[in-house]
């Protein structure tokens, strides 16, 4: 006569099954964690923030449906990154166009072109509200505002090549009308920016991290004042030459 299974037998089989599956589940979870860590460590080694790392920091990231760029068969690649501190403040993130064909401008050439444009006489003179250059770790920056509502901050690597650029407007012009800030390229990792010299005007973004210039980190407060968020000054509507 074949013995009938009891509740105790069923419990024993369940425990055996759990002991057999648990290591596999743990291994799968460990592999996933390792993959994420590898992605982050790769970005850390190269000195740039990855999307995964920004997500881990608490920022909300979502893909944006866009059309391919003109004369290009490659699909557009945009992401909306919304600050964990100020969820309504989002940046539009996309690749730097010049990286695809290795035509990104050099730091010295960019600064030289700006200074030459400022010297042009009469109506051809470039209006500059402020501009300065500086360093942040191994990176260099060029910060400029003026010339028909332009607010730009460009980042260059240790070799002097453009790796990232922020453009800001006073209306939601980017990511299908969801952001006032466009960032193209890679976001550098560095502690704090230090001004080397002012080119014109009085730059306001001294001693900020790249994330602070994008509104993804609050600017540390002075004594007895609350933290302030990144808010670029408004530019005049018309050039003084007009």
C-alpha positions as CSV (number, residue, x, y, z in Angstrom):
1,X,0.0,0.0,0.0
2,X,1.5,3.4,-1.1
3,X,1.8,5.9,1.8
4,X,-0.3,9.1,1.4
5,X,1.5,12.5,1.6
6,X,1.0,14.3,4.8
7,X,1.0,18.0,5.7
8,X,4.5,17.5,7.2
9,X,5.7,15.9,3.9
10,X,4.4,18.9,1.9
11,X,6.1,21.3,4.3
12,X,9.4,19.4,3.9
13,X,9.2,19.5,0.1
14,X,8.4,23.3,0.2
15,X,11.5,23.9,2.3
16,X,13.7,21.9,0.0
17,X,12.3,23.8,-3.0
18,X,12.9,27.2,-1.4
19,X,16.5,26.2,-0.4
20,X,17.1,25.2,-4.1
21,X,15.7,28.3,-5.6
22,X,16.9,30.9,-3.1
23,X,20.6,30.8,-4.3
24,X,19.5,31.3,-7.9
25,X,17.2,34.2,-7.0
26,X,20.0,35.7,-4.9
27,X,22.5,35.3,-7.8
28,X,20.1,37.0,-10.2
29,X,19.6,39.9,-7.8
30,X,23.4,40.1,-7.3
31,X,24.0,40.1,-11.0
32,X,21.5,43.0,-11.5
33,X,23.2,45.0,-8.7
34,X,26.6,44.3,-10.2
35,X,25.4,45.5,-13.6
36,X,24.1,48.7,-12.2
37,X,27.3,49.2,-10.1
38,X,29.4,48.5,-13.2
39,X,27.5,51.1,-15.2
40,X,27.9,53.7,-12.4
41,X,31.6,52.9,-11.8
42,X,32.3,53.2,-15.5
43,X,30.8,56.7,-15.6
44,X,32.6,57.6,-12.4
45,X,35.9,56.5,-13.9
46,X,35.2,58.7,-16.9
47,X,34.2,61.6,-14.7
48,X,30.6,62.0,-15.9
49,X,27.1,61.3,-14.4
50,X,25.1,58.5,-15.9
51,X,21.3,58.5,-16.3
52,X,21.2,55.5,-13.9
53,X,23.2,57.4,-11.2
54,X,20.9,60.5,-11.6
55,X,18.0,58.2,-11.1
56,X,19.5,56.6,-8.0
57,X,20.0,60.2,-6.6
58,X,16.2,60.6,-6.8
59,X,15.7,62.6,-9.9
60,X,12.9,61.5,-12.2
61,X,14.0,60.5,-15.7
62,X,11.7,59.8,-18.6
63,X,12.3,59.3,-22.3
64,X,10.9,61.9,-24.7
65,X,9.3,60.9,-28.0
66,X,10.9,63.1,-30.7
67,X,11.5,63.1,-34.4
68,X,14.9,62.3,-36.0
69,X,17.1,65.3,-36.6
70,X,17.0,66.8,-40.2
71,X,19.1,64.9,-42.7
72,X,19.7,62.1,-40.2
73,X,18.4,58.5,-40.2
74,X,19.2,58.0,-36.5
75,X,16.3,58.3,-34.0
76,X,16.4,61.3,-31.7
77,X,17.5,60.5,-28.2
78,X,16.1,62.9,-25.5
79,X,15.4,62.4,-21.8
80,X,13.5,64.7,-19.4
81,X,15.4,64.9,-16.0
82,X,13.2,66.4,-13.3
83,X,14.8,67.5,-10.0
84,X,14.0,65.6,-6.8
85,X,14.2,68.9,-4.9
86,X,12.0,70.8,-7.3
87,X,10.0,68.3,-9.4
88,X,8.6,71.1,-11.7
89,X,12.1,72.0,-12.7
90,X,13.3,69.7,-15.5
91,X,16.1,69.7,-18.0
92,X,16.0,68.3,-21.5
93,X,19.0,66.0,-22.0
94,X,20.3,64.9,-25.4
95,X,23.6,63.9,-27.0
96,X,26.1,66.6,-28.1
97,X,25.7,66.8,-31.9
98,X,29.4,67.4,-32.6
99,X,30.4,64.2,-30.9
100,X,29.0,62.1,-33.7
101,X,31.4,63.4,-36.3
102,X,34.3,64.5,-34.0
103,X,33.9,68.2,-34.7
104,X,33.5,69.5,-31.1
105,X,35.2,72.9,-30.6
106,X,38.3,73.3,-28.5
107,X,38.3,75.5,-25.4
108,X,41.0,77.9,-26.6
109,X,39.2,78.3,-30.0
110,X,35.9,79.0,-28.4
111,X,37.3,81.6,-26.0
112,X,39.2,83.3,-28.8
113,X,36.2,83.4,-31.0
114,X,34.1,85.0,-28.3
115,X,36.7,87.6,-27.5
116,X,37.1,88.5,-31.2
117,X,33.3,88.9,-31.6
118,X,33.3,91.3,-28.6
119,X,35.8,93.5,-30.3
120,X,33.8,94.0,-33.5
121,X,32.7,97.6,-33.9
122,X,29.2,99.1,-34.3
123,X,26.2,96.9,-35.0
124,X,28.3,93.8,-35.3
125,X,29.4,94.0,-31.7
126,X,28.3,91.0,-29.7
127,X,26.2,92.1,-26.7
128,X,27.6,90.5,-23.5
129,X,25.8,90.7,-20.2
130,X,28.4,88.5,-18.6
131,X,31.0,85.9,-19.5
132,X,33.8,84.2,-17.6
133,X,36.0,81.1,-17.8
134,X,37.2,78.8,-15.0
135,X,38.0,75.3,-13.9
136,X,36.2,72.5,-12.0
137,X,38.5,69.6,-11.3
138,X,40.0,68.5,-14.6
139,X,37.3,70.4,-16.5
140,X,37.2,73.9,-17.9
141,X,34.1,76.0,-18.4
142,X,33.0,78.9,-20.5
143,X,29.9,80.8,-19.1
144,X,28.2,83.3,-21.3
145,X,25.0,85.3,-21.4
146,X,23.8,87.9,-23.9
147,X,23.3,88.2,-27.7
148,X,19.6,87.7,-28.3
149,X,18.6,85.8,-25.1
150,X,21.5,83.4,-25.1
151,X,22.5,81.8,-21.8
152,X,25.1,79.2,-22.3
153,X,27.5,77.2,-20.1
154,X,30.0,75.0,-21.9
155,X,32.2,72.3,-20.4
156,X,35.5,71.1,-21.8
157,X,37.5,68.0,-20.8
158,X,41.2,67.9,-19.8
159,X,42.2,67.8,-23.5
160,X,40.2,71.0,-24.1
161,X,37.4,69.4,-26.1
162,X,33.8,70.4,-25.7
163,X,31.9,67.6,-23.8
164,X,28.7,69.3,-22.6
165,X,26.7,72.4,-23.1
166,X,23.7,74.0,-21.3
167,X,21.3,76.4,-22.9
168,X,18.6,78.2,-21.0
169,X,15.6,80.3,-22.1
170,X,12.7,82.0,-20.3
171,X,10.0,79.7,-21.8
172,X,9.7,75.9,-22.2
173,X,11.4,75.5,-25.6
174,X,12.8,72.0,-25.2
175,X,11.6,68.4,-25.0
176,X,8.3,69.1,-26.6
177,X,7.6,72.2,-24.5
178,X,8.5,70.6,-21.1
179,X,11.7,72.3,-20.2
180,X,13.4,75.7,-20.3
181,X,16.8,74.2,-20.1
182,X,18.6,72.1,-22.7
183,X,21.7,70.1,-21.9
184,X,23.6,68.4,-24.7
185,X,26.4,65.9,-24.0
186,X,27.8,64.5,-20.8
187,X,27.5,66.1,-17.3
188,X,30.9,66.4,-15.6
189,X,31.6,65.3,-12.1
190,X,33.6,67.8,-10.1
191,X,33.4,69.4,-6.7
192,X,33.1,73.1,-7.4
193,X,33.8,75.6,-10.2
194,X,36.5,78.2,-9.7
195,X,36.7,81.3,-11.8
196,X,39.9,82.0,-13.6
197,X,39.0,85.4,-15.1
198,X,36.0,87.5,-16.2
199,X,35.7,88.2,-19.9
200,X,32.9,90.8,-19.6
201,X,30.2,91.8,-17.1
202,X,29.8,90.3,-13.7
203,X,29.1,86.5,-13.9
204,X,26.8,85.2,-11.2
205,X,27.4,81.5,-11.2
206,X,30.6,81.4,-9.1
207,X,31.6,78.3,-7.2
208,X,28.8,76.0,-8.4
209,X,28.9,72.3,-9.3
210,X,27.6,71.2,-12.7
211,X,24.5,69.8,-11.1
212,X,23.8,73.1,-9.4
213,X,24.1,75.0,-12.7
214,X,21.3,72.7,-14.0
215,X,19.1,73.1,-10.9
216,X,19.6,69.4,-9.9
217,X,21.2,70.5,-6.6
218,X,20.4,73.4,-4.4
219,X,23.0,76.1,-4.0
220,X,24.4,76.0,-0.4
221,X,22.9,78.8,1.7
222,X,24.9,81.5,3.4
223,X,24.5,81.8,7.1
224,X,21.0,82.3,8.4
225,X,19.5,82.0,4.9
226,X,17.5,79.1,3.3
227,X,18.9,77.2,0.3
228,X,18.3,78.8,-3.0
229,X,17.7,77.2,-6.3
230,X,19.4,77.9,-9.6
231,X,17.6,80.9,-11.2
232,X,19.6,82.7,-14.0
233,X,19.0,86.5,-14.3
234,X,16.7,87.7,-17.0
235,X,18.4,89.3,-20.0
236,X,17.3,92.7,-21.4
237,X,14.9,92.4,-24.4
238,X,17.0,94.5,-26.7
239,X,20.7,95.1,-27.2
240,X,22.0,98.5,-26.1
241,X,23.3,99.0,-29.7
242,X,19.8,99.3,-31.0
